Amino acid sequence: MKKRPLGLVAIVAYKSFAALLLMVTSIALLLTLKNYQTLEAFSENYVLEGKSIIIDWILKKVINLNPRTLAFSGIGAGVYAIITSIEAVGLWYEKRWAHVLVLGLVGISIPPEVYELIRGISLIKIFIFLLNLAVFGYLLRNFPKHPK
């Protein structure tokens, strides 16, 4: 088996983890849409008694979303999960098209991330921004050469 550079393995692991999170999010949103009325009734009748602030917060956020927004978000997260999975597989096999795809998608995401940082700084925003800059820089510096 061919030994891959550590940076590439790290990026593939990051992309795989992101794809997994996106797929779980997509499934959760689409299941929420399917069971919207049940969830709405549950949120009205369920008393949390301060035991789980996170569950209460999530329920309030989801119930206040329009069902069309839930559907669009669920489908969008699913499509992006598939694209991210394809990126990870392509990078693992060191395909040139995968480098181009990742460079394009990460490059497109950097200006909105800068805008978000200007609007308000948080540790997670800084972490994601620096991580994406590192991925972009690494892939740009280690772009596969065209075989002769």
Buried (B, 14 or more C-beta within 10 A) or exposed (E): EEEEEEBBEEBBEBBBEBBBEBBEBBBBBBEBBEEBEEBEEEBEEEEEEEEEEEEBEBBEEBBEBEEEEBBEBBBBBBEBBBBBBBBBBBBBEBBEEBBBBBBEBBEEBEEEBEEBBEEEEEEEBEEBBEEBEBBBEBBEEBEEEEEE
